């Protein structure tokens, strides 16, 4: 694949823009399986094997990714929307190539896999793989998501039991059950869900006569939020991470 096409596929702009970056000396490429310094290339049509290619654009390292899989530690007071209404968008936390990756559809860039409320923090996945988004979002696949819930009123065994046996939400007569539920402390509830209804955690807690004061997603599937990833920071997911998420 030509170097300009590789950069285009990774979201660095139109092919003309990518060719300009290369010709101006802003792009360097690492040799395959080499720990040596990257080599600068000025020929936009230079051919490379895209798979496993590592390169630099304006001094920043980038791995080639046919599909991008990203983990973001979502901070509070941010919205999972391209067009936020009140708070900044989570997409402003990502570098522009991730937001501009070309797709066949009308929408460009990575998209959030489900949404977290503006006041909810924690583990959020983003990708440009539509099949992955569908698989992770479908209730048929029962991907567990773990939430750390701070509640207003003291917890008791009755509330935990109700959440495990099922509560009725106002828009669905069928009871909604927690896959797992634990009172970690008097005001800290750990709740595991395998579906994602609108404001589900808050509404389930309200259904047992309590109230959510703070909400944090700590785990999806077998993948927990890394302790060294600060709010607002992101990192690439590797094959091992994806296997943990999907229970493989």
C-alpha positions in Angstrom: 0.0 0.0 0.0 1.3 3.5 -0.8 2.4 5.5 2.2 -0.1 8.3 1.4 -2.9 5.7 1.3 -1.8 4.4 4.7 -2.0 7.8 6.3 -5.3 8.5 4.6 -6.8 5.2 6.0 -5.6 6.3 9.5 -7.4 9.6 9.5 -4.6 12.1 8.7 -6.7 13.9 6.0 -7.3 13.7 2.3 -4.8 11.9 0.1 -3.5 15.2 -1.0 -3.0 16.4 2.6 -1.3 13.1 3.4 1.0 13.4 0.4 1.9 16.9 1.5 2.8 15.7 5.0 5.1 13.1 3.5 6.7 15.4 1.0 7.4 18.1 3.6 9.3 15.5 5.7 6.8 15.1 8.5 6.5 11.3 8.2 8.9 8.6 9.3 8.5 4.9 9.2 10.0 2.2 11.5 11.4 -0.9 9.8 9.5 -4.1 10.4 10.5 -5.8 13.6 13.2 -3.2 14.3 13.9 -1.2 17.4 16.0 1.3 15.4 15.0 5.0 15.0 12.3 5.6 12.3 13.5 6.5 8.8 12.0 9.6 7.1 10.3 9.1 3.8 9.6 11.9 1.3 8.0 9.8 -1.4 4.2 9.7 -1.0 4.0 6.7 -3.4 6.5 4.6 -1.4 5.1 1.1 -0.9 4.8 -0.6 2.5 3.0 -3.6 4.0 0.4 -1.9 6.1 -0.1 -4.7 8.7 2.0 -4.1 11.8 3.5 -0.9 10.4 4.6 1.7 12.9 5.3 5.3 11.8 5.6 8.8 13.1 3.7 11.9 11.9 5.1 15.2 13.1 7.1 13.3 15.8 4.1 11.3 17.2 4.2 7.5 17.1 1.2 5.8 15.4 0.5 2.1 14.8 -1.3 1.0 11.7 -4.8 -0.3 12.7 -7.2 -1.6 10.1 -9.9 -1.0 12.7 -9.4 1.2 15.7 -10.3 0.0 19.2 -10.0 2.5 21.9 -10.5 2.6 25.7 -11.3 6.0 27.2 -11.5 6.8 30.9 -14.5 9.1 30.6 -14.4 12.1 33.0 -17.5 13.7 34.5 -19.2 16.6 32.8 -18.7 15.3 29.3 -21.2 14.1 26.7 -21.0 11.0 24.5 -22.2 13.0 21.5 -20.7 14.5 18.4 -23.0 17.5 19.0 -23.2 18.0 22.8 -25.9 20.3 24.2 -24.4 21.4 27.5 -20.9 19.8 28.3 -17.9 19.2 26.1 -17.9 16.1 23.9 -15.8 13.1 24.7 -14.5 13.2 21.2 -12.6 16.4 22.0 -10.4 14.2 24.2 -9.2 12.2 21.2 -6.5 13.2 18.6 -7.9 14.3 15.3 -6.8 11.2 13.3 -9.1 9.0 15.5 -12.0 11.4 14.9 -11.4 11.6 11.1 -10.8 8.0 10.2 -12.6 7.4 6.8 -15.6 5.1 6.6 -17.9 3.9 3.9 -20.9 5.4 5.7 -21.6 9.0 6.3 -20.1 9.1 9.8 -16.3 9.4 10.1 -14.1 8.4 13.0 -14.4 6.2 16.0 -17.8 6.0 17.7 -18.7 5.3 21.4 -19.9 1.8 22.0 -23.0 2.8 23.9 -23.2 5.9 25.9 -22.6 7.0 29.5 -24.5 9.9 31.0 -22.8 13.3 31.3 -22.2 12.7 35.1 -21.1 9.1 34.7 -17.4 8.3 34.7 -15.2 5.4 33.8 -14.6 2.8 31.1 -15.9 3.7 27.6 -15.0 1.8 24.4 -14.8 3.5 21.0 -14.2 2.0 17.6 -14.9 2.3 13.9 -15.9 -1.3 13.7 -19.6 -1.4 13.2 -19.9 -5.1 13.7 -18.1 -4.8 17.1 -20.4 -2.0 18.2 -23.5 -4.1 17.3 -22.1 -7.2 19.0 -21.3 -5.3 22.2 -24.5 -3.4 22.3 -26.9 -6.3 21.6 -28.6 -7.6 24.7 -28.5 -11.1 23.1 -24.8 -11.3 23.8 -25.1 -10.6 27.5 -21.7 -8.7 27.8 -21.5 -7.9 31.6 -20.8 -4.3 32.6 -19.8 -3.5 36.2 -20.8 -0.2 37.8 -19.6 1.3 41.1 -22.6 3.1 42.5 -22.6 5.7 45.3 -26.0 6.0 46.8 -27.7 8.6 48.9 -29.3 6.3 51.6 -27.8 3.4 53.5 -28.0 0.1 51.7 -29.7 -3.0 53.2 -30.2 -6.6 52.3 -33.7 -5.9 51.0 -32.4 -3.5 48.3 -29.7 -5.9 47.1 -32.2 -8.8 47.1 -34.7 -6.8 45.0 -32.1 -5.8 42.5 -31.1 -9.4 42.1 -34.6 -10.8 41.8 -35.8 -8.0 39.5 -37.4 -4.6 39.6 -40.0 -3.1 37.2 -39.2 0.1 35.3 -41.9 2.4 34.2 -41.6 1.7 30.5 -41.3 -2.1 30.6 -43.6 -4.4 32.6 -40.9 -7.2 32.4 -38.7 -7.1 35.5 -35.1 -6.1 35.0 -32.5 -8.0 37.0 -28.9 -7.4 38.0 -26.5 -10.1 36.9 -24.7 -9.5 40.2 -25.1 -7.1 43.0 -23.0 -6.4 46.1 -23.2 -3.8 48.9 -19.5 -3.1 49.2 -20.1 -0.6 52.0 -23.1 1.3 53.5 -23.2 3.7 50.5 -21.3 1.8 47.8 -23.1 -0.6 45.6 -21.4 -2.8 42.9 -23.9 -3.7 40.2 -23.4 -5.9 37.1 -25.7 -5.6 34.2 -25.9 -7.4 30.9 -28.2 -5.0 29.0 -28.3 -1.3 28.6 -31.6 0.5 29.0 -31.9 4.2 29.2 -30.6 5.5 32.6 -30.9 1.9 33.7 -28.7 2.0 36.8 -30.3 5.1 38.1 -33.8 3.9 37.5 -33.1 0.5 39.1 -31.7 2.1 42.2 -34.7 4.4 42.4 -37.0 1.4 42.1 -35.7 0.1 45.4 -36.2 3.5 47.1 -32.7 4.8 46.9 -30.9 7.4 44.7 -27.7 7.4 42.7 -25.3 10.1 43.8 -22.3 9.1 41.7 -21.9 6.4 39.0 -18.6 4.9 37.6 -18.2 2.0 35.1 -15.2 -0.1 36.2 -15.4 -3.1 33.9 -16.7 -4.5 30.6 -16.6 -8.2 30.1 -13.3 -9.3 31.7 -11.5 -6.0 31.1 -11.2 -3.6 34.0 -10.4 0.1 33.7 -6.6 0.4 34.1 -5.6 2.0 37.4 -2.9 4.1 35.7 -5.3 5.7 33.1 -6.4 9.1 34.4 -9.8 10.6 33.6 -9.7 12.0 30.1 -6.9 9.7 28.9 -7.2 7.0 26.3 -5.2 4.0 25.0 -5.3 1.5 22.2 -6.9 -1.9 22.9 -4.8 -5.0 21.9 -6.0 -8.5 20.9 -5.8 -9.6 24.5 -8.0 -6.8 25.7 -10.6 -7.6 23.0 -10.6 -11.2 24.0 -11.2 -10.3 27.7 -14.1 -7.9 26.7 -15.8 -10.6 24.6 -15.2 -13.4 27.0 -13.0 -15.3 24.5 
